[in-house]
Amino acid sequence: MNAELTVIGLGPGDPELITLKGLRALQAADIIFAPQNRDGDSSIALRIADLWIDHDRQRIVTLPLPMTRDSGQLRPAWQAAAAVMTAGLRERPRGVYLLLGDPLLYGTFVYLWRELRTLAPDLPVKIIPGVTSFAAAAAAGGLPLALADERLIVLPASYETDAAALQRLLAEFATVVLMKAGSVLPSIVTALEQAGLLDHALYAERVGLEGEFITRDLRALDPQHRPYLSLVIVRRGEML
Ligand SMILES: C[S@@+](CC[C@H](N)C(=O)[O-])C[C@H]1O[C@@H](n2cnc3c(N)ncnc32)[C@H](O)[C@@H]1O
């Protein structure tokens, strides 16, 4: 196939956190692909990149990708999205796929990549890394992630939310980053309280986006109904 695809990590929300390389690739594209939001709303990735898109010249294609763990539903959706992408790239050969943060950290593209490799094995794919949400949250909250010989772990919150699990992790790692925290925040806060770690955490939601909220005061935080774009960083090491 005489086309190329560049995957661009946009960073967590602030359009100025797109890398220069990402911006150049975005502006050089003839066709822009982006995953649709979880709630079916217009793509957050497209909103972040909007400032840099030429709507008259560049074609935009949003891909509806179901947010489910059911592989029976997921696989056909990835296959359909890959088919839409290859068809689009036949007409407009310089394509980019946009996504939040870094593409290879819990990003949707990896699933799509598998299908693209089957459908268009000769399509060159280039990945441009992005600022991760937890790096931006730590920067905004002024919290060191790791110093000297300290160890850092990043994991999805839904798997490690009880106090014993958190304590085990914090015995081994100076810093624990809990991604996908929104729906399980009540149990994270309870676990932190039981482990005596409530004053050792930072909560960040919608970093760099409208409604950004970052706090170290988890005692005052209402943990109910927090958004999907949220994370917690727990730090046994020095907080500053
Ligand atoms: C599917 S993962 C994508 C991670 C992304 N690729 C990255 O590099 O950060 C989605 C999770 O990333 C985190 N996240 C992404 N963007 C965020 C933001 N702007 N503010 C807070 N958390 C964010 C949240 O924990 C969310 O549940």
The ligand as a MOL file (V3000), in Angstrom:
LIG
                    3D

  0  0  0     0  0            999 V3000
M  V30 BEGIN CTAB
M  V30 COUNTS 27 29 0 0 0
M  V30 BEGIN ATOM
M  V30 1 C -6.7650 4.4350 28.3020 0
M  V30 2 S -5.7150 5.2260 29.4650 0 CHG=1
M  V30 3 C -4.7610 6.2500 28.4150 0
M  V30 4 C -3.4510 6.6810 29.0220 0
M  V30 5 C -2.6690 7.6260 28.1370 0
M  V30 6 N -2.2490 6.9550 26.9170 0
M  V30 7 C -1.4530 8.2320 28.8270 0
M  V30 8 O -0.3380 8.1600 28.2940 0
M  V30 9 O -1.6260 8.8130 29.9110 0 CHG=-1
M  V30 10 C -6.8250 6.3340 30.2060 0
M  V30 11 C -6.4080 6.7060 31.6050 0
M  V30 12 O -5.3110 7.6320 31.5190 0
M  V30 13 C -5.4290 8.6240 32.5140 0
M  V30 14 N -5.5830 9.9370 31.8690 0
M  V30 15 C -5.4870 10.1950 30.5420 0
M  V30 16 N -5.6080 11.5170 30.2960 0
M  V30 17 C -5.7900 12.1120 31.5100 0
M  V30 18 C -5.9660 13.4610 31.9310 0
M  V30 19 N -6.0000 14.4530 31.0420 0
M  V30 20 N -6.1060 13.7040 33.2550 0
M  V30 21 C -6.0710 12.6910 34.1590 0
M  V30 22 N -5.9140 11.3970 33.8140 0
M  V30 23 C -5.7680 11.1080 32.5120 0
M  V30 24 C -6.6360 8.2470 33.3720 0
M  V30 25 O -6.1900 7.4560 34.4410 0
M  V30 26 C -7.4700 7.4480 32.3950 0
M  V30 27 O -8.3590 6.5750 33.0580 0
M  V30 END ATOM
M  V30 BEGIN BOND
M  V30 1 1 1 2
M  V30 2 1 2 3
M  V30 3 1 2 10
M  V30 4 1 3 4
M  V30 5 1 4 5
M  V30 6 1 5 6
M  V30 7 1 5 7
M  V30 8 2 7 8
M  V30 9 1 7 9
M  V30 10 1 10 11
M  V30 11 1 11 12
M  V30 12 1 11 26
M  V30 13 1 12 13
M  V30 14 1 13 14
M  V30 15 1 13 24
M  V30 16 1 14 15
M  V30 17 1 14 23
M  V30 18 2 15 16
M  V30 19 1 16 17
M  V30 20 1 17 18
M  V30 21 2 17 23
M  V30 22 1 18 19
M  V30 23 2 18 20
M  V30 24 1 20 21
M  V30 25 2 21 22
M  V30 26 1 22 23
M  V30 27 1 24 25
M  V30 28 1 24 26
M  V30 29 1 26 27
M  V30 END BOND
M  V30 END CTAB
M  END
